[in-house]
Amino acid sequence: MIKFFYGDDRVRAKKAIEQFLGATDYEIIEGADLDSADLPSIFLGNSLFATTRTILIRDLTVNKPAYEKLPDYLNTPHKVVILELKLDKRSATYKSLKDQVEFQEFTLPKNPNFNLVFDIYRTAKHDGAKAVKMLEKIQAEEDPIMFCGLLISQALKDFNQKQGTKEKRVLKELSKLDLDLKSTSLQPWLLVQSFLLRLSSL
């Protein structure tokens, strides 16, 4: 069974993922890195220890060749969640999936700092230290996981405009940041600040 979870509320999406796949034992696959040839082993292959797998695939829609093959694997015996920040509902692939796959949207309430988050991201591209100072002014009002979700939305927009090496590296780093924020006991804002300081050199 395949489910699509999408939207910028990563906290609610994570709860839904855990309800469907379980709290910790699912596989995590970065959709941007997939080759179409990988899909049979993901959707139809078994593991050594179980015939049914639980799989989370993140950001598959940015990988157009692999995404377009997804309708071929609707008969997967595994439990699969595809997690996206946004969905293009005009695409032929979405239209072929919408009546056969469950889609759930998780959206955040309107954030008064919404535009400032994007200013911080744009600033960090050339001046990480300045971006960190901007972040320090609003971080008491923000949730780091939701903030990361907004950064990912901007990085995906950049990737859609120019699918270069830097844009791919930024998406990989943000995926790692997103995972670290949900699994580490370190100060979450220090992880975000570290990403902003590194962004200009990625």
Buried (B, 14 or more C-beta within 10 A) or exposed (E): EBBBBBBBBBEBBBEBBEEBBEEEEBBEBBBBBBEEEEBEEBBEEEEEEEEEBBBBBBBBBBBEEBBBBBBEBEEBEBBBBBBBBBBEEEBEBBEBBEEEBEBBBBEBEEBEBEEBBBEBBEBBBEBBEEBBBBBEEBBEEBBBBBBBBBBBBBBBBBBEEEEEEBBBBBBBBBBEBBEBBBEEEEEBBEBBBBBBBBBBEB
